[in-house]
Amino acid sequence: MRIVVDVMGGDQGCGVVVDGVKLALQSYPDISELHLVGRQPEIEAALRRARCRDPRLQLHHASEVVVMEDKPIEAVRKKKDCSMVRAVELVRDGKAEAVISPGNTGALVAAATLRLRRLESVERAPLAAIMPSAKGEFLLIDVGANPECKPIHLVQFALMGSIYSRELLHHRKPRVGLLSNGTEETKGNELTRETARLLRQTHLNFIGYVEGYDLFADRVEIVVTDGFTGNIVLKSTESLSKTILRAVRRELAANPMRQLGAALARGAFQKIKRRLDPDAYGGAPLLGLNGVVIKAHGGAREKAIMNAIRVATETIQNKINETIVREVAQATPNLGLAKTAVHAPASAVA
């Protein structure tokens, strides 16, 4: 497998990304080539510090960087020699099968959509995030690529999310829920009501509406929503989990008795921390494109980069794109909708 990593766009700097790449090379022998794209002097310095001399590494110089403050489409069009665009172009040109970037989400969505194009019959490429639940995990889709959606877009998100959940997360028949402001059929808005009607016509295991209260209760394996709502849910959840962990640490350290209790329960607390650790999930796949695209968190550390590369290898191995093309094409006529070829990227939320 051939993987390309944009090393310049994250908040933690080039060195952290290179450290994550080193861990991935040590852990995943099936990687035949790993391309690093960015300012070559900085990459070379980071490789020396990490003592990483793996022969599978290939370096590609890019003189520009897309920063978080850049406007996505404008940055992609004006910064022709930025590391993100160059990385995506390696996939487009057949030199790699997957690209990972911790950079600007909107710019990655724009660059990948413009350079790679969508798979046949796919109208929008959604970002999918794996979220921990009470006993397992669920897929939240879309989490930021498409703030404005039509019902057919949400139906396709459900289809692609089901494929990903089935093939990579091993849910045999994943339950699909449509995020709304209540579970009753009378709830929701025009978008959710029409989407629900269309989802009932598919082969998916659609259980109806789910509300925010249901998200972490193991009621579904896939939660479908537009990118605007999904991004708010994702960031609110991340913030809440960090707040809870900080509060627990503070209270457990308040006096010697609590400190003793914390020491006795250390194993349980560590297990909870691991389950809530976003680094363990690696990154969010941008589904529905001619190539594998993984968006790592902007603040991703070494472990997160390593796991983002792992997610990329698993997506390639399971031939997710071939399955998406086949199942989306099969579902479209059944919904009474003509195939479309939409190439302009939607503006991402974040």
Secondary structure, DSSP 8 states (H G I E B T S, - for coil): -EEEEE-SSSSS-HHHHHHHHHHHHHH-TT--EEEEEE-HHHHHHHHHHHT---TTEEEEE--B---TTS-HHHHHHH-TTBHHHHHHHHHHTTS-SEEEE-S-HHHHHHHHHHHH-B-TT-----BEEEEE-SSSEEEEE-SSS-SS--HHHHHHHHHHHHHHHHHHS--SS-EEEEE-S-SSTT-S-HHHHHHHHHHTTSSSEEEEEE-GGGTTTTS-SEEE--HHHHHHHHHHHHHHHHHHHHHHHHHHTSSHHHHHHHHHTHHHHHHHHHHH-GGGG-EEEE-SBSSEEEEE-TT--HHHHHHHHHHHHHHHHTTHHHHHHHHHHHHHHHTT-------S------
